Amino acid sequence: MNSEQTLDKKQLRASFERAARSYDHAAVLQREISNRMLARLEYIKYQPDVILDAGSGTGYGTQQLAKRYPQSRLIAFDIAWTMLTHARPNTTWWQRLLPLQQRSDYVCGDIEQLPFKNESVGLIWSNLALQWCNDLDRTFAEMHRILRADGLLMFSTFGPDTLKELRQSFARIDGYQHVNRFADMHDIGDLLLNNRFSTPVMDMEYITLTYDDVIGVMRDLKAIGAHNVTQGRRQGLMGKHQWQQAIDAYETLRRDGKLPATFEVVYGHAWKPFDPRSILTPETRRQLGLPP
């Protein structure tokens, strides 16, 4: 990723912190994709002991996973602490003293540097968070590290055609990058293999939302914290004339009275294979010439 496409993580965190209150009202697409991911779990017979919701936001996915896996320990993990405070249920002091079947933890951090022990998680679930990574290869390496043998990674992310209408409209105005860049599905699959994940399954679909005007598109993106936070973004406000030019360009795409906003949604899941060498004693590994 070149410097202009690099995400400013400080700005990213601040953007999601500000969006915490408005997120649930605007995150219709995020919930729909989460539901579609949950439906895919119906075909996977697996009972994880520990589940990491990587990029948990305000907790919709965490809550659904808790219902599906009532015996599992849940970890909600997000870069924005305010998102986690909205996700955390309001419980009284005496409720916290009662023995609960399910334990949930809330951890703030960056999924490119996961603060968890090796082989400590059975399922990593990540709904629309990977597109906020600067180094996806490193992120998958981290996920592989913390997954148990035979553990499952399941995720969704945005592909390159996401918000193509908005990108095309602004491209006519100036040379700045106004929309974040997204990784191709095939490149993501290759990165999974490079990081020793087994039998990755990848697929993609287009979801198009419609709006009455361009302001509606921008308002929803702001409400969910999905600002352009790349280093190559325009610094300062766009002039009134240029803004109108961008709106006019977008207006040429109006169909049946509505403006489209396309999202290319990439789904994937893969397993961490069991390594039989892991059961060998240090002496046996030495005799076989294997690393300790």
Phi, psi and omega in degrees: 000126180284170187298327181289335180267352180295134180279137176275101187295329177295316178293324179298312179299316180297322180297316180287329175300315181292330186274356188304318184289325184267353190299308186299325181293325186261346189276049180295314181296318181299319179291321180297317179293322176300317178297322179290326174294318179299322178297326179292332178294340179301333184264002181245112181272095184206135181240093181286148177276321179234131181241128175254118173268097188272106187091054192282343181058224181273008166100009181300311180296321179300317180296319180292321178294324179297324178289323182284326182236072186295342181266355185271153172274131182253137173237114175270124187231125182210155180284340183250118181296325180297324175300317181293324179293329175287330181283330185288127181292147177277108179240148178283166183298324182285331175293326180289344178274343182284143176291128181246146177290327185244139179246134177235135178240155182232118187232133179258130180176185183253130183289352173279350178218080187284124184272052182230155182291159174301138174051049183247358186231139180268326180221126170255122180244128182217107181258110175055051176236333186296336180291350179263015179261139174279325183233091183292328178299314178295322180298315178294325177297319178295318180294320177297321181299316186273347179285142172290159171301136185071015177280162187243135170251125176229132185209165167226154177203175179264143177262178189299334182277001181298130180057037182297328179295317180293318180298315181295322182294316180286333181297337179282348188262312182207182183263010180280159177268113184260346182230138179301151177270146183233147185283149178283146182303318183291324177294321178296316178300319178296321179294324176298314179296319179299333180260023170067026170280149185255145175043057177295139177242121183236140170206171189213151173213158176258134174237125181245121173266153179238148185224157177284328182205169181295325179302323179297320177299309183296323181296317179294319179297320178293321183295331179261005177080014185271057177283162169282113182240026177284157179295333183272013181287161178291134177266124182095171185281147174283143179295156182302319181294316180294320178300318179294323177298318179295318178297316180298321179295319179293323182298334178294346181266000182297132178226133180052037176080003183233153175260131181275149170226107186271139175234122173270112185258122180255129177246146177204150168212152182202160183249151169268113185291154176286131179258109183298340179292340184292342181266359180283145177286158178305322180294317180294320179297321179295317181296329180273358180075022181269154178295151182293000000 
